[in-house]
Structure formats: C-alpha cells, structure tokens
Amino acid sequence: MTQTTDFLAPARLGRLALPNHLVMAPLTRNRAEPDGTPTPLMVTHYAQRASAGLIIAEGSTPNAVGQTYPDITAIHTDRHTAGWRQVTDAVRAAGGRMFIQLQHGGRVSHPATTGLTPVAPSPVPLPETIFTPGGHRTAVEPREMTADDIRATIDDFAAAARRAVDAGFEGVEVHSANGMLLHQFLADNTNRRTDAYGGSVERRTRFAAEVTEAVADAIGADRVGIRISPASTVNGVLEDDTDGLYTTLLARLKGLDLAYLHLVRSAPDTGWYRRIRADWPGILIGNPDLTDLSTEGVTRAARDMLAAGADLVALGRPFLANPDLVERLRLGAPLNPVRDRYFMYVGGVDGYNDYPALGELPDQPSSDSMVALDGPRVA
C-alpha cells in the first residue's frame, strides 16, 4: 500500500519503475483500421502521453466476435501484433511504459459490425441501441455460450496476452468491468445459466477467474492486471450482491500475485472500496470519478485517492485532453477542456492528437471531422 499522497513521486509496479503514480486509463477512441489494426494516428497519440507513469492502452478484442464498436483495436492476428509494435516502440522511445487492456464485448456487439452473432452468458440482449457502421441500431439477442465457446474464449484471451508481449507491451489488463463479457457473467441479470458458470456467486465468478488464471499462466502473473467496476450499471448490468460477488472473485485471485487490481470510478468513501482495499494484498489502481476537470480538481482527486490507500491513480479524460498532463500538474498550469464532440466515432486527428501541449497554439478542427454522431460516449 502506498505511503505517499505525492502522485508525482516515483512509484513501482512489480518489476517496473514508474516515474510517477499517474496511470493513463484505457480509453475507447475508435481510431483503428476496420480490421482492428492500430494506425499511425495511434502511434502519435500514445507517444504524446508517454510521460504517464503507465499507459494502459484501449480495450482490444481477443477474437473477432468480441468486437464492440466500429474501428476499435484488436489483438488476434499477426497484423494486429505488428501494428501494436509500432505503438509500443514509439512510446518506449519517448520514455514510456504500456500495458494493453484485453476486452471482449459479449452482447455489446452487433452483426452489422462483426458479421457475427454476439455471444454472451445468456440470450439477454443489450437494453439499448448500439453504434454500428450504419449508425445506431437496436441490439440483437446474443447466442448463449456453450461449454466449448467458454473454453475457446479463455484460450483466445491467453493467446492475445502472448501476442501483447510479442507486440512489446509490459503486460495486459483483463477487462472484467463496464458490462463487457466477463462482467456479464458476474451480473445476475445477464447470467441466467444453470450450469457451472451460473447461479451462485461462486459459479458466476468462475469465468472471470478462469480467464485471468489462463492469462497469468500464459505470460506470468506479474504481467497481468484485472479491471473491475463494482456496482456499475454501465451497459445494462445489475449485480444482486456486490460485496459478496467481489469478495468471492478476489479471494480466488489473491493467490495469483497479479500485477494489480484496477477499480473503475472508485470513490474512496464507499463501503465496498474500503473493504476491497483492506482485503486486496497487492497493488491497487484507483480511478476517481472526476466532476472537476480543473488542475485543482484533478490534483485534489489524485491526492485523495492515494490517501485512501490506492497505490496508483488512473485518469482518463485529463490524459485525453492533455498530452503533457504530468507537466501541467507539476507546474499547476491550466488544463485543456475536453471536447466530447470528437471523443468516439469520428476518426481523424481532431479531438485526438490536436490537443496542445503547454506553449502550443490549439489547432482548428478540420471540416471533415464535423460529422460527429450523437450517442453514448463509452470509455
């Protein structure tokens, strides 16, 4: 557990020496090629933010059916691996370190995007529309995963982790949060199974645990983190017993000696946060729910997160809008405002690589990026 509230002080994450306690959180930005291969835009974007203590790259799918939205990244082909290698090489040359998040969307997908029927623990559709190459569409009923599907998906996560190491990442983060596939197995409203992967809390946590164990076996537990979002209702998930669910899951994972546990929007004053911090023996990354995106607000949130026992602090929107966030916070300089219009679905440089560093003049958005589509913004 951390003994400092100085988020600019050096830190450690297992074998990694970090220059500060700030982590760039994984952010879906939809700037990949249609097949999921990273683009030169992404090489620039991540290299611009290499001063973060650690960068966790955006959620990348371990197989084709796991794709959520158009133009998100993947890591299940040689082309994906080669594309990500360009990103990690650029970040490393700029002095940075990267993990990658492995994300399977489960029911958060659509045949118009993948050409495949989504899979999920149970045939319960997403209760909202989903963005596709043709705009927002009503979600389809997913196909319930068979025992063979479950085994194959676990193998796909492990294979993606090996590819991540080959691509130059220091490690991977297993995404078990925000209503994605692993979270769908955890939540009782999306998991109505009656076999060994459904019903009791122990059975509903089994898939997330087995994925994490397989990934740890593939590349070493010291290269693996897991992200969870207790009590989150993102993408329509509902948990019947948050405390019991995560106590059971983490009891199984504690013995693996993972690199870290990453808590999404982890308000320090919640009972489940305090219990998880007291119970989790390893590194905890806290992700504060920011309402004040000023220099003072971000500084206060980071210090409060460390004071509440987090070892590292993950920030999303502040890193999104400020390629030099660490330096701005060090100097107490103003932060760039986030331009939500250019967050997802729009592609291009605007709202991605054109946020100015200190001393630079902001670029004007180009006319071809003014086609941003209205809809939910998901990070």
Beta strands, then each sheet from edge to edge (+ up, - down):
strand 1: 11-13
strand 2: 16-18
strand 3: 22-24
strand 4: 54-60
strand 5: 98-102
strand 6: 119-120
strand 7: 129-132
strand 8: 135-138
strand 9: 143-144
strand 10: 171-176
strand 11: 224-228
strand 12: 260-263
strand 13: 284-286
strand 14: 312-315
sheet 1: 1+ 2-
sheet 2: 3+ 4+ 5+ 10+ 11+ 12+ 13+ 14+ 3+
sheet 3: 6+ 9+
sheet 4: 7+ 8-
end
